[in-house]
Every structure is written in structure tokens, then in C-alpha cells.
Amino acid sequence: MLQRSFRDHVANAQSLITSYEETRAGFISIALERNKKATPYIAEARSLKDQASLVITAPELLNIPNIKNGLCAAAGISDKAAGHLKNEGINEAIHGLIENFLEPAGANFVEELVYRFLLTRGDTLGGSIRNLAGALSQRKLTRSIVASLSIAGLDYQWQHALNRKWFLKEDGTNDDVEMARGISWTQNNTSRTLLYNIKVPLFKNNVDLCLLDCHPDNATKEIAVSSPSHYLALGELKGGIDPAGADERWKTARSALKRVREAFSRQALNPHLFFVGAAIEPRMAEEIWTKLQTGKLANAANLTKPDHISSLCNWLLSI
């Protein structure tokens, strides 16, 4: 395959900068996904309200066995916390909820119950939202890699994010593949495996993206992962769209890539290093451009620019 480079999509520092329109589109995308994730909690709240409305007073809620989880959440106990409590502790919290908050609300106790339930579920949702930008950026990149493989006429395998098993491309839906922990393909009798979020034994730190020269079986058995010579490219992926945190995310990525470069150089190895970010501000873009020109970065792309991502994915396939 024709060797690709960053110059295929990056002409200068200016071409890396995230525009206002791209920032706005990114915020809207996150908002839509947040609402999608909130939908099950809203449905739970409606069900809780329906069942709680069957009784006249707050203490009678204890007589409805099917809403104990809802009462528990309204009492401020998350699902995770509930797993560490015995029934005695949970019951004490529920009684405290009824005596201190629901009974004083009088005839409005059902509304008070639902509001407090949603507060706890909101915290749960907030925890998942904090990881949302990273998950969406990973899916976006995977989608583009799969598209490049399809155009090239290459078959691929994908690794399930939970059980770590490898499947053929036809053994999963588009959503399954986009949620994959890894993608592997063979080209010219050479296997390549891209893995997300793995701890590199050479320096015991996580790296967002690692392209390995190996068959997926060896990646699963950690054979290639433990061998520095199998690493062809390592990259940092920062999907946060908020411009206010862009510089901090870049500093984190820059430090991580510096550790990678130093660790591999001690082994007389020089794998490709690259950076992909959604929020790239002017000063940050200048620094990235300088690193590209001096060879400290082999490639970089703005996640909000489709042409950048397509080009970067084709570059990965060309390595």
C-alpha cells in the first residue's frame, strides 16, 4: 500500500484548529448522547411514580415490594453503594428518607420521592457522561478504520470489549464493532492489530492507541503486547470538545507521548507517535505542527474533521 503521511491532510498549523462550527457540532453531539443515556432513568422514574401513587401516605410505600430499589436510590444510595450494604443498612436509609423528607412533604410525597430518585440517578448518569467523550471518539475512529478496510477490500476481526474474544466482521452488528476494544486485519500476508487503552509493560502506563505487528491471537495472549519490537505506532486520543480544557488535555497527551518516546528509545526502537484531538486551539496547533515538522510526531489529526480522520486511518493501514 502507498505510504501515507500527515502532509496528506495537514498543510499548516491553521489546518489543525477546531473551528467554532465544529465545536458547536461537538457539543450538540454530546448533548444528544447524554439525553439518550438519560432515557432509561426517566422511564424508571415514571414507573416509580406510577406505583408510588397507589398509596395515600408515605409510610405505606414500605408495603410495595417492587419499589425497594427506587426507594433505595431516592434515599441517596447508588447501585454500587447498595452492593456493599446489608439489608439492615438499606432499610435504615429508606426509613430515614420517609421520616425526614417524604412525610414532611405531605400530599406531595410522591413528587418528592421522584425528585430525590432522579438526583441519585443523575449522579450515576454524570459518572458515565464523564467517560462519554472518550467512548464517542473511540467509536468514531473505529468506524473510520472499518470504512478504510472496507474500501481496501480487506477482511478484519474485532475484539469484544468485555470478554476479549475475537470475532469475524460478520459476527457482529455495526454497534458491536464500533464498541470493540481492538481491530485486526491482514494485508500482503502481514497481520496488524490495533488495540485501545492498553497498559504497555515497557513503561507500565496506559496508551490510548497501539498498533502492533502481530496476529490477534498473540495480542490476546499478551505475547506481542509484552514485546517492545512489536509496537509500530502509539497514539493519544483526546475526544473532549470543550475548548476550555483543550490545553490541559494536550499537555497530558504530550507528556504521555514523551514517556513513550523515551522508553522505546532506550530499547533502540522508534515507533510512530501520533495525536488525535477534538478540541485543538491555535497555540496548541502551533506546537503540534512543530512536532510534526521535527519528527517528534509522525501524524496528527483533528477528530472533528472527517477528512483528517479518513487520512489518518489510511495512514495506519499503510504502516
FENDA-V213314 format. One record per pair of residues at least 24 apart in sequence whose ideal C-beta (glycine too) atoms are under 10 Angstrom apart, sorted by sequence separation. I is the first residue (numbers start at 1). J is the second residue. If there is no record, write none. Layout:
BEGIN
I:J ; I:J
END
This chain:
BEGIN
70:94 ; 71:95 ; 73:97 ; 74:98 ; 156:180 ; 158:182 ; 159:183 ; 190:214 ; 191:215 ; 192:216 ; 193:217 ; 195:219 ; 198:222 ; 201:225 ; 202:226 ; 207:231 ; 209:233 ; 210:234 ; 211:235 ; 236:260 ; 253:277 ; 273:297 ; 274:298 ; 275:299 ; 276:300 ; 277:301 ; 278:302 ; 279:303 ; 280:304 ; 44:69 ; 45:70 ; 48:73 ; 72:97 ; 75:100 ; 157:182 ; 158:183 ; 159:184 ; 190:215 ; 191:216 ; 193:218 ; 194:219 ; 195:220 ; 200:225 ; 201:226 ; 202:227 ; 203:228 ; 209:234 ; 210:235 ; 235:260 ; 250:275 ; 270:295 ; 272:297 ; 273:298 ; 274:299 ; 275:300 ; 276:301 ; 277:302 ; 278:303 ; 279:304 ; 280:305 ; 44:70 ; 48:74 ; 68:94 ; 71:97 ; 75:101 ; 135:161 ; 157:183 ; 158:184 ; 191:217 ; 193:219 ; 199:225 ; 200:226 ; 201:227 ; 202:228 ; 208:234 ; 209:235 ; 234:260 ; 272:298 ; 273:299 ; 274:300 ; 275:301 ; 276:302 ; 277:303 ; 278:304 ; 71:98 ; 74:101 ; 75:102 ; 156:183 ; 157:184 ; 158:185 ; 166:193 ; 191:218 ; 193:220 ; 198:225 ; 201:228 ; 207:234 ; 208:235 ; 209:236 ; 234:261 ; 250:277 ; 271:298 ; 272:299 ; 273:300 ; 274:301 ; 275:302 ; 276:303 ; 277:304 ; 278:305 ; 45:73 ; 74:102 ; 146:174 ; 156:184 ; 157:185 ; 182:210 ; 183:211 ; 184:212 ; 191:219 ; 200:228 ; 207:235 ; 208:236 ; 209:237 ; 249:277 ; 270:298 ; 44:73 ; 45:74 ; 62:91 ; 155:184 ; 156:185 ; 157:186 ; 186:215 ; 195:224 ; 202:231 ; 207:236 ; 208:237 ; 231:260 ; 234:263 ; 249:278 ; 250:279 ; 155:185 ; 156:186 ; 182:212 ; 184:214 ; 186:216 ; 195:225 ; 207:237 ; 208:238 ; 234:264 ; 249:279 ; 250:280 ; 254:284 ; 71:102 ; 143:174 ; 146:177 ; 154:185 ; 155:186 ; 184:215 ; 185:216 ; 193:224 ; 200:231 ; 208:239 ; 246:277 ; 249:280 ; 250:281 ; 41:73 ; 62:94 ; 145:177 ; 146:178 ; 154:186 ; 155:187 ; 184:216 ; 193:225 ; 246:278 ; 247:279 ; 276:308 ; 61:94 ; 62:95 ; 152:185 ; 154:187 ; 183:216 ; 184:217 ; 191:224 ; 231:264 ; 246:279 ; 250:283 ; 251:284 ; 254:287 ; 276:309 ; 143:177 ; 146:180 ; 149:183 ; 153:187 ; 157:191 ; 159:193 ; 182:216 ; 200:234 ; 245:279 ; 246:280 ; 247:281 ; 250:284 ; 254:288 ; 257:291 ; 142:177 ; 143:178 ; 145:180 ; 152:187 ; 159:194 ; 161:196 ; 184:219 ; 228:263 ; 229:264 ; 243:278 ; 244:279 ; 246:281 ; 249:284 ; 250:285 ; 253:288 ; 261:296 ; 59:95 ; 61:97 ; 62:98 ; 139:175 ; 142:178 ; 149:185 ; 156:192 ; 157:193 ; 159:195 ; 161:197 ; 184:220 ; 198:234 ; 228:264 ; 231:267 ; 235:271 ; 241:277 ; 242:278 ; 243:279 ; 247:283 ; 251:287 ; 261:297 ; 276:312 ; 61:98 ; 141:178 ; 142:179 ; 146:183 ; 148:185 ; 156:193 ; 159:196 ; 182:219 ; 193:230 ; 234:271 ; 235:272 ; 236:273 ; 237:274 ; 238:275 ; 239:276 ; 240:277 ; 241:278 ; 242:279 ; 243:280 ; 244:281 ; 246:283 ; 247:284 ; 250:287 ; 254:291 ; 275:312 ; 60:98 ; 74:112 ; 75:113 ; 139:177 ; 140:178 ; 142:180 ; 145:183 ; 149:187 ; 154:192 ; 156:194 ; 182:220 ; 194:232 ; 228:266 ; 229:267 ; 231:269 ; 233:271 ; 234:272 ; 235:273 ; 236:274 ; 237:275 ; 238:276 ; 239:277 ; 240:278 ; 241:279 ; 243:281 ; 246:284 ; 250:288 ; 258:296 ; 274:312 ; 58:97 ; 59:98 ; 74:113 ; 81:120 ; 139:178 ; 142:181 ; 146:185 ; 193:232 ; 194:233 ; 228:267 ; 229:268 ; 230:269 ; 232:271 ; 233:272 ; 234:273 ; 235:274 ; 236:275 ; 237:276 ; 238:277 ; 239:278 ; 240:279 ; 246:285 ; 257:296 ; 58:98 ; 59:99 ; 73:113 ; 74:114 ; 76:116 ; 138:178 ; 139:179 ; 142:182 ; 145:185 ; 192:232 ; 197:237 ; 228:268 ; 229:269 ; 231:271 ; 232:272 ; 233:273 ; 234:274 ; 235:275 ; 236:276 ; 237:277 ; 238:278 ; 239:279 ; 247:287 ; 257:297 ; 57:98 ; 58:99 ; 61:102 ; 74:115 ; 75:116 ; 76:117 ; 79:120 ; 138:179 ; 139:180 ; 142:183 ; 192:233 ; 194:235 ; 196:237 ; 228:269 ; 230:271 ; 231:272 ; 233:274 ; 235:276 ; 236:277 ; 237:278 ; 238:279 ; 243:284 ; 274:315 ; 71:113 ; 74:116 ; 75:117 ; 78:120 ; 79:121 ; 136:178 ; 138:180 ; 141:183 ; 229:271 ; 238:280 ; 254:296 ; 274:316 ; 58:101 ; 59:102 ; 70:113 ; 73:116 ; 74:117 ; 76:119 ; 77:120 ; 78:121 ; 135:178 ; 138:181 ; 228:271 ; 254:297 ; 272:315 ; 58:102 ; 59:103 ; 70:114 ; 73:117 ; 74:118 ; 76:120 ; 80:124 ; 135:179 ; 272:316 ; 57:102 ; 58:103 ; 71:116 ; 72:117 ; 73:118 ; 74:119 ; 75:120 ; 78:123 ; 79:124 ; 208:253 ; 57:103 ; 58:104 ; 67:113 ; 70:116 ; 71:117 ; 73:119 ; 74:120 ; 78:124 ; 58:105 ; 70:117 ; 73:120 ; 74:121 ; 76:123 ; 80:127 ; 272:319 ; 58:106 ; 61:109 ; 69:117 ; 72:120 ; 73:121 ; 208:256 ; 271:319 ; 57:106 ; 58:107 ; 60:109 ; 61:110 ; 78:127 ; 145:194 ; 166:215 ; 207:256 ; 52:102 ; 57:107 ; 59:109 ; 67:117 ; 70:120 ; 73:123 ; 166:216 ; 206:256 ; 207:257 ; 210:260 ; 56:107 ; 58:109 ; 70:121 ; 73:124 ; 165:216 ; 166:217 ; 205:256 ; 57:109 ; 58:110 ; 61:113 ; 142:194 ; 207:259 ; 56:109 ; 141:194 ; 166:219 ; 203:256 ; 207:260 ; 55:109 ; 58:112 ; 142:196 ; 166:220 ; 205:259 ; 55:110 ; 58:113 ; 141:196 ; 164:219 ; 165:220 ; 204:259 ; 205:260 ; 54:110 ; 164:220 ; 203:259 ; 52:109 ; 53:110 ; 159:216 ; 202:259 ; 203:260 ; 52:110 ; 138:196 ; 157:215 ; 158:216 ; 202:260 ; 205:263 ; 213:271 ; 51:110 ; 52:111 ; 138:197 ; 157:216 ; 200:259 ; 203:262 ; 204:263 ; 212:271 ; 50:110 ; 53:113 ; 156:216 ; 157:217 ; 159:219 ; 200:260 ; 203:263 ; 211:271 ; 49:110 ; 52:113 ; 53:114 ; 159:220 ; 202:263 ; 203:264 ; 210:271 ; 211:272 ; 48:110 ; 49:111 ; 52:114 ; 134:196 ; 202:264 ; 235:297 ; 241:303 ; 134:197 ; 200:263 ; 203:266 ; 211:274 ; 235:298 ; 240:303 ; 241:304 ; 49:113 ; 200:264 ; 202:266 ; 234:298 ; 235:299 ; 236:300 ; 237:301 ; 239:303 ; 48:113 ; 49:114 ; 52:117 ; 202:267 ; 209:274 ; 233:298 ; 235:300 ; 238:303 ; 239:304 ; 48:114 ; 207:273 ; 209:275 ; 233:299 ; 235:301 ; 237:303 ; 141:208 ; 202:269 ; 208:275 ; 209:276 ; 45:113 ; 46:114 ; 49:117 ; 141:209 ; 208:276 ; 45:114 ; 48:117 ; 44:114 ; 45:115 ; 48:118 ; 138:208 ; 137:208 ; 138:209 ; 45:117 ; 44:117 ; 45:118 ; 44:118 ; 134:208 ; 41:117 ; 42:118 ; 45:121 ; 41:118 ; 44:121 ; 235:312 ; 41:120 ; 42:121 ; 38:118 ; 41:121 ; 40:121 ; 41:122 ; 235:316 ; 233:315 ; 38:121 ; 41:124 ; 233:316 ; 38:122 ; 41:125 ; 232:316 ; 40:125 ; 233:319 ; 37:124 ; 38:125 ; 232:319 ; 37:125 ; 38:128 ; 34:125 ; 37:128 ; 38:129 ; 34:126 ; 37:129 ; 34:128 ; 141:235 ; 34:129 ; 37:132 ; 33:129 ; 141:237 ; 140:237 ; 34:132 ; 141:239 ; 30:129 ; 33:132 ; 138:237 ; 140:239 ; 33:133 ; 137:237 ; 139:239 ; 137:238 ; 138:239 ; 30:132 ; 33:135 ; 137:239 ; 29:132 ; 30:133 ; 33:136 ; 134:237 ; 136:239 ; 137:240 ; 29:133 ; 134:238 ; 135:239 ; 137:241 ; 133:238 ; 134:239 ; 136:241 ; 211:316 ; 30:136 ; 133:239 ; 134:240 ; 211:317 ; 213:319 ; 26:133 ; 29:136 ; 132:239 ; 133:240 ; 209:316 ; 131:239 ; 132:240 ; 133:241 ; 211:319 ; 133:242 ; 26:136 ; 26:137 ; 29:140 ; 133:245 ; 133:249 ; 194:313 ; 194:316 ; 194:317 ; 192:316 ; 192:317 ; 192:319 ; 187:317 ; 187:318 ; 185:317 ; 183:316 ; 141:276 ; 140:276 ; 140:278 ; 137:276 ; 137:277 ; 137:278 ; 136:278 ; 133:278 ; 133:279 ; 1:152 ; 1:154 ; 144:301 ; 144:303 ; 151:310 ; 141:301 ; 148:309 ; 141:303 ; 144:306 ; 147:309 ; 148:310 ; 152:314 ; 140:303 ; 147:310 ; 148:311 ; 151:314 ; 154:317 ; 140:304 ; 144:308 ; 145:309 ; 148:312 ; 149:313 ; 144:309 ; 145:310 ; 148:313 ; 149:314 ; 152:317 ; 137:303 ; 140:306 ; 143:309 ; 144:310 ; 147:313 ; 148:314 ; 151:317 ; 152:318 ; 136:303 ; 137:304 ; 144:311 ; 145:312 ; 146:313 ; 147:314 ; 148:315 ; 141:309 ; 144:312 ; 145:313 ; 148:316 ; 149:317 ; 140:309 ; 144:313 ; 145:314 ; 148:317 ; 133:303 ; 143:313 ; 144:314 ; 148:318 ; 141:312 ; 142:313 ; 145:316 ; 137:309 ; 141:313 ; 144:316 ; 145:317 ; 141:316 ; 1:187 ; 1:188 ; 30:239 ; 30:240 ; 30:241 ; 29:241 ; 30:242 ; 26:239 ; 28:241 ; 26:240 ; 27:241 ; 26:241 ; 27:242 ; 25:241 ; 26:242 ; 24:241 ; 26:243 ; 23:241 ; 22:241 ; 23:242 ; 23:243 ; 18:241 ; 20:243 ; 23:246 ; 18:243 ; 18:246 ; 30:278 ; 29:278 ; 26:278 ; 26:279 ; 23:278 ; 22:278 ; 23:279 ; 22:279 ; 22:280 ; 16:275 ; 18:277 ; 18:278 ; 16:277 ; 18:279 ; 17:279 ; 18:280 ; 17:280 ; 18:281 ; 16:280 ; 17:281 ; 18:282 ; 15:280 ; 16:281 ; 17:282 ; 16:282 ; 17:283 ; 18:284 ; 13:280 ; 17:284 ; 18:285 ; 6:274 ; 14:282 ; 16:284 ; 17:285 ; 13:282 ; 16:285 ; 17:286 ; 13:283 ; 15:285 ; 16:286 ; 13:284 ; 14:285 ; 16:287 ; 17:288 ; 13:285 ; 14:286 ; 16:288 ; 12:285 ; 13:286 ; 16:289 ; 12:286 ; 13:287 ; 15:289 ; 10:285 ; 13:288 ; 14:289 ; 29:304 ; 13:289 ; 16:292 ; 12:289 ; 13:290 ; 26:303 ; 10:288 ; 11:289 ; 26:304 ; 10:289 ; 13:292 ; 25:304 ; 13:293 ; 22:302 ; 12:293 ; 22:303 ; 23:304 ; 6:288 ; 10:292 ; 22:304 ; 6:289 ; 19:302 ; 21:304 ; 22:305 ; 16:300 ; 18:302 ; 7:292 ; 16:301 ; 17:302 ; 18:303 ; 19:304 ; 6:292 ; 7:293 ; 16:302 ; 18:304 ; 19:305 ; 5:292 ; 6:293 ; 15:302 ; 18:305 ; 17:305 ; 10:299 ; 16:305 ; 9:299 ; 10:300 ; 15:305 ; 6:297 ; 8:299 ; 9:300 ; 10:301 ; 6:298 ; 7:299 ; 9:301 ; 10:302 ; 15:307 ; 16:308 ; 5:298 ; 6:299 ; 9:302 ; 15:308 ; 5:299 ; 6:300 ; 4:299 ; 6:301 ; 10:305 ; 9:305 ; 9:307 ; 10:308 ; 8:307 ; 9:308 ; 8:308 ; 9:309 ; 9:310 ; 10:311 ; 6:308 ; 8:310 ; 9:311 ; 10:312 ; 8:311 ; 9:312 ; 7:311 ; 8:312 ; 6:311 ; 9:314 ; 5:311 ; 6:312 ; 8:314 ; 9:315 ; 4:311 ; 8:315 ; 4:312 ; 4:313 ; 6:315 ; 4:314 ; 5:315 ; 4:315 ; 2:314 ; 3:315 ; 4:316 ; 1:314 ; 4:317 ; 5:318 ; 4:318 ; 3:318 ; 4:319 ; 1:317 ; 2:318 ; 3:319 ; 1:318 ; 1:319
END
